[in-house]
Amino acid sequence: MNVFYVLLLGFAVSLDSFAAGIAYGLKTISMPFRSLAIIGLITAACTGFSMWCAYILGQFIDVHIAVIFGSLLLITLGGFNLFQEYLTKDIPASDLENEFDTRKVTLKIGKLIICIMANPEKADIDKSKSISPMEAIFLGLALGIDNMVATFAASLMGFLPLHTPLIMGIIQMAFIAFGSWSSSHLISENLKKRFPFLPGAILILIGLFRLV
C-alpha cells in the first residue's frame, strides 16, 4: 500500500476531526498548536498501536468495540459541552469576575480532572479563548481511537508503511485546525450567540452516527 492510499485513508477518517474543529470554532475558542500537537500525538500513538495489534493478533480482535468506545467518548464530550452551557447560562459577567477567582469549575470523573471554564469568552483563565490541554486529550482520545479502527481494518488487508502514524497525526491536526478556522471566519457572531448549545450537539451527533 503506497502513500496515496494512506493519505486517502487519513482523509476518510478525519472528517470527524473537521466537524469537531467546527464545533469549537462556533464557541470562538481557538486551537493552539500545543493542543493540536497533543491530538496529533494521541492519533499517531493510537494508529501505531492498531497496526501492531493487527500484525500480532489479526482477526482475533473485535474492532466494533473500538468503534463504540470512540463514539461514546464523542457523545460524552458533547454532553460535557452541553452541561457547560447549562451550568453557566444564568451566571452574570459580574459574578464571574467577583466570585470565581480561578474562573473555572472542576469536576472529578474517576481519576480524570476535567476543567470547565465558567464562560468561554469571559472566564477564560488566561484570556486566550483556547482549548485546554485536558480537553485536547479527551478529544484526541475519541478521534484517535476512531482513527485506530480504520487503520486496524486497513492493516488486516495488507501491510501499512511505518510512517502511517505520522501521516495520520498530521492529517488529524490539519482537519481540526481548518474546521476551527472556517467556523470562526465564515460564521457570524450573532449566529454563535443564538445557538450556544450547537457545538455540544454536533459532537454528540458525530458519536451517534458512528454507532449506526
C-alpha positions as a Python dict, from the first residue, in 0.01 Angstrom:
ca = {
    (1, 'M'): (0, 0, 0),
    (2, 'N'): (155, 330, -110),
    (3, 'V'): (150, 676, 43),
    (4, 'F'): (-153, 778, -166),
    (5, 'Y'): (-359, 501, -6),
    (6, 'V'): (-252, 614, 341),
    (7, 'L'): (-343, 975, 259),
    (8, 'L'): (-682, 867, 126),
    (9, 'L'): (-743, 664, 440),
    (10, 'G'): (-639, 959, 655),
    (11, 'F'): (-876, 1198, 479),
    (12, 'A'): (-1162, 949, 505),
    (13, 'V'): (-1133, 908, 882),
    (14, 'S'): (-1055, 1273, 962),
    (15, 'L'): (-1390, 1424, 862),
    (16, 'D'): (-1496, 1388, 1224),
    (17, 'S'): (-1196, 1599, 1319),
    (18, 'F'): (-1314, 1871, 1083),
    (19, 'A'): (-1660, 1867, 1241),
    (20, 'A'): (-1508, 1876, 1590),
    (21, 'G'): (-1300, 2177, 1487),
    (22, 'I'): (-1615, 2350, 1366),
    (23, 'A'): (-1785, 2277, 1699),
    (24, 'Y'): (-1511, 2452, 1893),
    (25, 'G'): (-1483, 2732, 1640),
    (26, 'L'): (-1852, 2807, 1692),
    (27, 'K'): (-1763, 2897, 2050),
    (28, 'T'): (-1483, 3128, 1928),
    (29, 'I'): (-1232, 2909, 2111),
    (30, 'S'): (-909, 2873, 1918),
    (31, 'M'): (-696, 2560, 1894),
    (32, 'P'): (-335, 2642, 1993),
    (33, 'F'): (-53, 2441, 1845),
    (34, 'R'): (15, 2271, 2178),
    (35, 'S'): (-338, 2130, 2187),
    (36, 'L'): (-312, 2032, 1820),
    (37, 'A'): (17, 1857, 1892),
    (38, 'I'): (-142, 1661, 2178),
    (39, 'I'): (-422, 1544, 1949),
    (40, 'G'): (-173, 1457, 1676),
    (41, 'L'): (45, 1257, 1916),
    (42, 'I'): (-254, 1066, 2052),
    (43, 'T'): (-371, 992, 1699),
    (44, 'A'): (-25, 871, 1597),
    (45, 'A'): (0, 654, 1908),
    (46, 'C'): (-344, 500, 1852),
    (47, 'T'): (-261, 438, 1486),
    (48, 'G'): (68, 271, 1570),
    (49, 'F'): (-97, 59, 1836),
    (50, 'S'): (-370, -55, 1596),
    (51, 'M'): (-111, -152, 1336),
    (52, 'W'): (76, -354, 1597),
    (53, 'C'): (-243, -529, 1713),
    (54, 'A'): (-339, -615, 1355),
    (55, 'Y'): (6, -758, 1292),
    (56, 'I'): (14, -967, 1612),
    (57, 'L'): (-345, -1075, 1668),
    (58, 'G'): (-503, -1037, 1325),
    (59, 'Q'): (-871, -1111, 1317),
    (60, 'F'): (-898, -1214, 1682),
    (61, 'I'): (-968, -853, 1788),
    (62, 'D'): (-1323, -721, 1761),
    (63, 'V'): (-1288, -376, 1603),
    (64, 'H'): (-1652, -287, 1680),
    (65, 'I'): (-1558, -241, 2046),
    (66, 'A'): (-1321, 41, 1949),
    (67, 'V'): (-1591, 199, 1731),
    (68, 'I'): (-1837, 202, 2020),
    (69, 'F'): (-1576, 333, 2264),
    (70, 'G'): (-1474, 618, 2036),
    (71, 'S'): (-1837, 708, 1970),
    (72, 'L'): (-1918, 712, 2341),
    (73, 'L'): (-1622, 941, 2407),
    (74, 'L'): (-1752, 1188, 2148),
    (75, 'I'): (-2103, 1170, 2292),
    (76, 'T'): (-1965, 1227, 2642),
    (77, 'L'): (-1759, 1521, 2521),
    (78, 'G'): (-2068, 1669, 2356),
    (79, 'G'): (-2264, 1618, 2676),
    (80, 'F'): (-1982, 1788, 2866),
    (81, 'N'): (-2015, 2092, 2638),
    (82, 'L'): (-2393, 2099, 2682),
    (83, 'F'): (-2353, 2077, 3060),
    (84, 'Q'): (-2103, 2362, 3048),
    (85, 'E'): (-2353, 2585, 2868),
    (86, 'Y'): (-2635, 2485, 3106),
    (87, 'L'): (-2418, 2542, 3412),
    (88, 'T'): (-2309, 2891, 3310),
    (89, 'K'): (-2606, 3029, 3114),
    (90, 'D'): (-2751, 3215, 3416),
    (91, 'I'): (-2422, 3343, 3560),
    (92, 'P'): (-2382, 3720, 3509),
    (93, 'A'): (-2049, 3851, 3392),
    (94, 'S'): (-2009, 4049, 3717),
    (95, 'D'): (-2047, 3733, 3922),
    (96, 'L'): (-1782, 3565, 3716),
    (97, 'E'): (-1539, 3842, 3793),
    (98, 'N'): (-1620, 3868, 4165),
    (99, 'E'): (-1689, 3511, 4270),
    (100, 'F'): (-1471, 3291, 4053),
    (101, 'D'): (-1108, 3355, 4140),
    (102, 'T'): (-983, 3071, 3924),
    (103, 'R'): (-1265, 3129, 3673),
    (104, 'K'): (-1332, 2763, 3628),
    (105, 'V'): (-1532, 2481, 3782),
    (106, 'T'): (-1359, 2149, 3835),
    (107, 'L'): (-1532, 1813, 3811),
    (108, 'K'): (-1363, 1487, 3902),
    (109, 'I'): (-1465, 1189, 3690),
    (110, 'G'): (-1276, 893, 3830),
    (111, 'K'): (-909, 988, 3830),
    (112, 'L'): (-962, 1232, 3545),
    (113, 'I'): (-998, 1602, 3626),
    (114, 'I'): (-1191, 1798, 3365),
    (115, 'C'): (-1170, 2175, 3397),
    (116, 'I'): (-1488, 2352, 3287),
    (117, 'M'): (-1449, 2720, 3207),
    (118, 'A'): (-1737, 2918, 3358),
    (119, 'N'): (-1769, 3118, 3037),
    (120, 'P'): (-1557, 3055, 2728),
    (121, 'E'): (-1548, 3423, 2636),
    (122, 'K'): (-1528, 3599, 2976),
    (123, 'A'): (-1399, 3346, 3227),
    (124, 'D'): (-1108, 3201, 3031),
    (125, 'I'): (-835, 3176, 3292),
    (126, 'D'): (-563, 3314, 3064),
    (127, 'K'): (-796, 3518, 2840),
    (128, 'S'): (-676, 3316, 2539),
    (129, 'K'): (-1010, 3157, 2437),
    (130, 'S'): (-821, 2838, 2364),
    (131, 'I'): (-887, 2468, 2414),
    (132, 'S'): (-708, 2342, 2723),
    (133, 'P'): (-462, 2051, 2705),
    (134, 'M'): (-700, 1837, 2914),
    (135, 'E'): (-986, 1895, 2671),
    (136, 'A'): (-745, 1829, 2385),
    (137, 'I'): (-653, 1495, 2543),
    (138, 'F'): (-1018, 1399, 2577),
    (139, 'L'): (-1099, 1492, 2218),
    (140, 'G'): (-777, 1333, 2095),
    (141, 'L'): (-868, 1001, 2256),
    (142, 'A'): (-1210, 996, 2090),
    (143, 'L'): (-1078, 1086, 1745),
    (144, 'G'): (-763, 879, 1786),
    (145, 'I'): (-950, 561, 1873),
    (146, 'D'): (-1184, 619, 1580),
    (147, 'N'): (-877, 656, 1360),
    (148, 'M'): (-732, 342, 1514),
    (149, 'V'): (-1030, 136, 1398),
    (150, 'A'): (-979, 237, 1034),
    (151, 'T'): (-605, 169, 1034),
    (152, 'F'): (-661, -162, 1210),
    (153, 'A'): (-901, -273, 936),
    (154, 'A'): (-663, -148, 667),
    (155, 'S'): (-372, -333, 827),
    (156, 'L'): (-567, -657, 811),
    (157, 'M'): (-587, -615, 432),
    (158, 'G'): (-215, -554, 391),
    (159, 'F'): (99, -401, 538),
    (160, 'L'): (86, -26, 601),
    (161, 'P'): (405, 187, 578),
    (162, 'L'): (586, 254, 905),
    (163, 'H'): (528, 628, 864),
    (164, 'T'): (148, 581, 864),
    (165, 'P'): (107, 701, 1227),
    (166, 'L'): (291, 1025, 1146),
    (167, 'I'): (74, 1091, 841),
    (168, 'M'): (-245, 1018, 1033),
    (169, 'G'): (-146, 1252, 1314),
    (170, 'I'): (-65, 1537, 1076),
    (171, 'I'): (-391, 1496, 881),
    (172, 'Q'): (-589, 1491, 1205),
    (173, 'M'): (-425, 1815, 1319),
    (174, 'A'): (-483, 1982, 982),
    (175, 'F'): (-852, 1895, 969),
    (176, 'I'): (-921, 2019, 1321),
    (177, 'A'): (-733, 2343, 1258),
    (178, 'F'): (-916, 2407, 931),
    (179, 'G'): (-1254, 2327, 1085),
    (180, 'S'): (-1193, 2568, 1370),
    (181, 'W'): (-1065, 2839, 1137),
    (182, 'S'): (-1350, 2808, 888),
    (183, 'S'): (-1621, 2828, 1155),
    (184, 'S'): (-1462, 3128, 1326),
    (185, 'H'): (-1418, 3317, 998),
    (186, 'L'): (-1728, 3217, 800),
    (187, 'I'): (-1999, 3216, 1069),
    (188, 'S'): (-2127, 3542, 1219),
    (189, 'E'): (-2112, 3627, 1590),
    (190, 'N'): (-2493, 3661, 1606),
    (191, 'L'): (-2535, 3303, 1489),
    (192, 'K'): (-2291, 3181, 1752),
    (193, 'K'): (-2480, 3361, 2030),
    (194, 'R'): (-2820, 3231, 1912),
    (195, 'F'): (-2711, 2868, 1922),
    (196, 'P'): (-2485, 2823, 2227),
    (197, 'F'): (-2570, 2452, 2252),
    (198, 'L'): (-2481, 2375, 1889),
    (199, 'P'): (-2116, 2272, 1948),
    (200, 'G'): (-2207, 2006, 2203),
    (201, 'A'): (-2491, 1885, 1982),
    (202, 'I'): (-2253, 1846, 1688),
    (203, 'L'): (-2014, 1631, 1891),
    (204, 'I'): (-2300, 1414, 2016),
    (205, 'L'): (-2428, 1366, 1659),
    (206, 'I'): (-2080, 1261, 1546),
    (207, 'G'): (-2075, 991, 1810),
    (208, 'L'): (-2428, 874, 1733),
    (209, 'F'): (-2353, 843, 1361),
    (210, 'R'): (-2050, 629, 1444),
    (211, 'L'): (-2271, 396, 1647),
    (212, 'V'): (-2501, 333, 1349),
}
